[in-house]
Amino acid sequence: MSSNVGPSSGGYVMNRSWGVIAMLISATGMGLVPLFSRMATRTDMFDGSKGFNAGNSVGALMATGRMSMGILFFVLLVMLTKKWKTLKELKVSPAIIMGGVMIGLSLGCYVTSTLLTSVANAILLIYIGPVVCVVLARIFRKEPMNLLQYVCLVAVFIGMLFGNELMGFKDGAFFVDFNMATSTPEFPLAGIGNAFGLLSGFFYGSSMFFNGYRKDADIAARGVWNFIAAATAAGLLTAVLNFLGTSGIAEPTWALNLHFTTFNWIGAVLLWIICGPIALGFLLVAGRNLPAPDYGIIAYWEVPVALFVGLVIFGEALSINTVIGGILVIGGGIVPAAMILMKSRKQADNVDEVEPVSANV
């Protein structure tokens, strides 16, 4: 078997080379979310203290736009490839719908997080997702975990605490402070932003877990249903946050109250296209052509891309705690995946790998 060929599922043979390229494109697009989301919503793109040209729930609205653009993209793809019959005949399973719902909720929470807290905090929190995926696979698919994987899970959790300044070093001493209700001049709602980041990580991991099923489904046909489910979920999140702001349950700042400039709309369109159908479309391609270890390793490329955006474009300096947190989060995700990958590559040299029956759920 060629080195580019991976596990098969329902007659489909993975193309790892294409999967790697697709995952790099996807991770880069995802890493640019903080750039375009702030361009789309802030009164001054480079100064968060001046607020938004909308309410705080605008992050979920931006995610809804991304998902809706994804529907349009995949419908056009189905038309161009003449796969209407494939779309009609696709058996839409709970896994396909839940994969879309979870990514819609994840990105709604993540975009909100990038607006309310630092890029570093938002990206380190969403990247507890692969850990969530591993835990869910352990619970529901009974996938075994060794000591190294447990150690790495703990490392990612501790890294998240360091990255969000809940634990670390300050004034020459070690501290532990679990008060997330933090506020800064630029991010007065940083604590809430961190909470949204944590939710985004949970939903992201859940999406990865559900995307592990139904690898037999055609990408274009599956993409249509994935994005319909995602847009619906993100739209409902937007509606709930807007309702909280308009009903008096939460501060009025959570009402949408859109008053975008032309510059904001340009940022929104770039977000919806580059970080929507392009990034998420290639994510589906990668999920179909890569085993979980490869998928998980390359997904972490999003972290340095996002940190670069925060550091170079927005001038968000990385503290020693953020650096330590980043190393723990990235290392905790990559090390076990790399170990599994090396083992599977050695096995692939001798025998064909077959995808588990669970891939058809």
N, C-alpha and C positions, 0 to 999 in steps of 0.2 A: 504494500500500500504506500502511496506517496506521502511525504511528510506534510503535505497540505491537506490531507484527508483526515477527517476525524470521525467521531461516532455517527452512526446512521440512526434514523428514526423514521419508521414508516416508509422506507425506501429512499429517504433523503440522506445524502452524504454531505457532511459539513466540509466547507472550504475554509480552513483556518487562516490562510493568507488574506483572503477577502474579509474574513471576520475581524482580523487584527486592524486592517485599514479602516473598516467601518467603525470599530470601537474607538480608534484614535480621533476620527472625525467627530463622532458623537460626543466624546469626552471634552474635546476642545470647544464645541458648541455649547455644551453645558457649562463649561468654565467661564464663558463669556456672559452668563446670565447677569451677574452683578453689574457689569458695564452697561448693558442695554436697559436693564430695569431701572437703574438710577437715571440714565439719560431720558427714559420715558416718563419718569414721574416727578423728579426733583425740580424745584423752582430754580435752583442753581445746581447743575450736575455735579460740581466739585465741592459743594458746601452743604452738607446735610442739615446744618443748624437752621437753614432758611426754609426748611419744610418741603412739602409736596404741593403740586398743583392738583391735588385730589385728596381724598380721605385715606386713612391707613389701610382700608380694605382693598385699595387699588392693586396691591400685589397679587391677590387672588384673581382679580379681574384680568391682569396681565397674563396670568397662567391660563385663564379661560381662553384668551385670544390665541395663545400658543397652541392649545389643544384644538381649537376650532379651525385654525389654519392647517393643522395636521389632517383634519377630516377632508378639507378641500384638496390637499396635496394627494392623499391616498385615493380619493375618488377619481381624480385626474389620472393617477397612475393606473388604476383599474381600467379606465377608459382607453388609455394609450396602449396598454398591453392586452386589451380585449379580453379581460377576465371577469366580465359580468356573470358568466355562468359559474365560475369558480367562487365568486362572492356569494351568489345565491345558494350554492350547494354547500358552502362552508358550515359545518356544524359548530354553532357558537356555544362554547362550553362555559361554565362558571369561571374557569381559570382565565379565559380570554377577557371576559368582562371585568373580573376582579383585578387583573393586571392593569387594565386601563383605569379603573376607579382609583387604585392605589397610586399610580403615577400622577394622576390628576390632582389628588389631594396632596401628594408629596410636593409637587412643583408649586401648587398654590401656597403651601406653607413656606416653601423655600424662598420664593420670590419675596414674600412678605418679610421673611427673616433678613434677606439681604438689604431691605430698605430700613429695617428697624435696629439692626445691630451691625457689627463690623463684618467684612467679607470673611475674615479668618474664622470668626465664631460660626457664621452660617455654614461655611463649607465643611468645617470639622464636625459640626453636628449632623449634617445630612449624611456624612460618611460613617456614621454608625450603622448605616443601612446594610452593608454587606454582613455585618455581625448579626443584625436582625434576621437576615436571610439564612445564615448558617443555623441560628437557633431554631427558626421555624422549620427548616429542613430536618433538623435533629428531632423535633417534636412530632411533626406530621408525616415525614417520609422515613423516619427512623434511620436517617443517615448517621453512621458512627462518627464519633469525635475522639481524637487522641489527646494526650496531655498537652502537646504543643498548641493545639487549637484552643484548648481552654485557657492556656497562658496568654495567647494572643487576644482572646476575647477580653480578658482582664486588662491587657495593655491598651486596647482601643478605648475601653471605658475610662481608664485613668487618663489617657491622652485627651479625651473629651473634657474631663475635669480641668486639666492643665490649660487647654486651649481656651476655655471660657473663664479663666481666672477664678475657678472655684477651689483650686488647689495650686500650689506652686511656691515660688520664691519671691520675697519682697523685702527690701531693706536688709538684705543679708540673712534673712531668716525664712524658714519654711512655714507656710500657713495653710489652713483649711477653712474655707468659708463658703457654706452652701446657700448663701443668700443670693438668689438669682435676680432679685428686684433691683438691678443696677441701673444707673442712669448717667449719661455723660452729656456735655453741651451739644455734641453732634448727634447723639443717639439717646434722647430722653426716654425712649421706650425700649432700651436695650434688653432689659429683663424679659419683656414680652417677646421681643425678637428672638432671644435665645430659646424661649419655650416653643415658638413656631419652628425654629431650626431643629429642635429635638423631635417634634412631631414629623417634620419632613424626613428625618432619618428613619423613623419607624415605618412610615408609609413607603419610602424608597426601598427599604429592605423587603417589605411585603410584596412590592411590585416585582422585584427580582425573583422572589420565591415563586410567584404565580407565572412569571414568564418562563420558568423552567419546564412548564408543561406545554403540551401541544406544539412541539417543534415540527410536526408534520404539516401544520397549517401554512398556506401560502402567505408570504409576507404582505403583499398588497391587500389581500382580502382581510387578513388579520388586522392590519394597520387601520383599516376603516373602522372596524368594531372597537379596537383599542382606543382610538381617538374619540369616537362617539362617547364611550364610557368615561374617558378622561375629561372631556369638555363638560359633560354633564356633572361630574363630581366637582370639578373646579368651579363651575357656575353655581352650584348649590352652596359651596363654601363662600363664594362672593356674596350670595344672597343672604346667608346667615350672618356674616360679619356686617353687612350693610344694615340688616334689620336690627342688630344689637346697637348700632350707632344711631339709628333713627327712632328707635323705640324708647330710648332713655335707659336701657339696661346697662349699656356701656357708654363711654364718653362719646359725645357727638363727632369727635374726630374720626370715628370708624365708619361714618356715613361716606358713601362714594364721593359725592361733591366734585365731579370732574370739571376742571377748567384748564385743559391742556393747551400748550402753545404748539406751533408748527414743529418746533424742535422736539417737543415731547412725542408728538405723533410719529415723527421719523424714527425715534428711538423705539417706540412701541412696535412699529412695523418690522424693524430689524430684529427685535426680540422675538416676535411672532414667527418670523421666517427662519432665521439662522438658528435660534435656540428651540424652535418648534419642529416643523416637519423635517428639517435637515438633521438636527441633532437627534431627535427622538426616532426619526425614521431609520437612521443608521444604527440606532440602539437596537431596534428590532432585527435588523440584518445581522448585527453582531451576536445577539442572543440566539439566533438560529444557526450560526456558523461557528460558534465557539463553545467549548466545554466550560463549565462554571469556573474552574481555576483561571483559565485565560481571561475570561470575561471580567472576573473580579480584580485581577492584577491591572489590566489596562484601564479599567474604570477609574483608577486612582490618578490618572493623568489629569483629570479635572481639577484636582486639588492644587497642584503647582500653577495651573493656568489661572485659577481664581485668585490664588494668593498673589500672583504677579499683577493681576488687575488691581487688587487692593493696595499693594505696595507702590507700584509705579504710577498708576493713573490717579488713585485717590489719596496717596500719601499716608496710608494706614501702616505705621511702623509695626513690625513684628516684635513683641516682647519675648524675653527668654522663655516665659511660660508657654507662649503660643508656639514657639519653635519646638520645645520639648513635646508639647501636645501633638503637633503635626507629625513629628518623627514617630511617636507611639501609635498614632492612628494609622498612618500610612504603613509603617512596619508591621503593625498587628494585623493589617488586612492582607499585605503582600506575602509575608513569610509563609503562612500555612498554604496559601494558594500556590506559591512557587514550589513548595515541597510536593503537593499533589500533582502539579503540572509535570515536574521532572519524572515522577513515578509513572504517570500515565503515558508520557512520551516513550519511556523505556519499554513499557508493555506494548505500545503501538508498533514498535519495531518488529514484534514477533507475531502478534495476532490482531485481528480486526476488533475494534471496540464497538459494542452494541449499546445503544441508548436504552435506559430502563423503560419498562412498560408504563411507568407513571407519567412519561412524557406525553401520553395520549389522553390524560384526564381532562 
